[in-house]
Amino acid sequence: MGLPVALPFPPSRIISLVPSQTELLADLGLTTEVVGITRFCVHPEGWLKSKKIIGGTKQFDFASIEALKPDLIVGNKEENYREGIEKLRTKYPVWMSDIVSFDDALSMIESLGEITSRLQEAQKIKHSIGEAFKSLTPFSGQSVLYLIWRKPWMAAGPGTFIDEVLTKLGLINVITEPRYPELATATLMDLNPDYIFLSSEPFPFQGKHEEEILKMCPSSKIILVDGEMFSWYGSRLISAAPYFKNLGAQC
């Protein structure tokens, strides 16, 4: 984000404020160094019990963070809140990512590897993701609506990592408004995409919602999808590629 960050090298007490970056730090081999995570950091399995929980991604427990005495805090511009990050910056080294494109994600992985003294491991992950996504276009010019919320309906549009992934899969996003616009029910019905993807996060869409939307959009194919595969921009991308291949085969 253009701000200098001074930290001891390598950092030995890391707090992660972002689930996908928490998983990445684990895959970089920083199990001992990561001392604090958010309650939404569900991967890797077991860390919610073994690491100190410092609140949520948009509501930090500053007392718990202070007690951990971090020498590096890792956050993200979209997933965290500005007021909290600015407060943390007055006391600790805070390194922030800003992920929109696929290249942003790869750059973030390498950068985190560099500042945590895990550059070689990060480059291996980056290479594995690149290989996994080579020529990955399971869809060919079909249109899609990617819903992330209900009441109100909200979709992923241009300027989001989700939109970048959809494009990489050969899909055409019917949403042209940037970021995460709200949609009136009438608008949703008029879009008429080939596919409507119902994400598992942040709103946990289920089968009953699939039936609800099918009544409104009978000509679209409604599919429940794993939101982590579309929006987690760390090492999760390695397993996302085979998931997308399988998704395309099912469609």
ABEGO torsion letter per residue (X at the ends): XGBBBBBBOBBABBBBABAAAAAAAAAAGAAAABABBBAABAOBBGAAAABBBAEBAABBBAAAAAAAGBABBBBBAAABBAAAAAAAAAABBBBBBBBABAAAAAAAAAAAAAAAGAAAAAAAAAAAAAAAABGBBABBGBBBBBBABBOBBBBBBBGBAAAAAAAAAGBBBABABBEBBBBBAAAAAAAGBABBBBBAOABBBBAAAAAAAAAABAABBBBBBBAAAAABABAAAAAAAAAAAAAAAAX
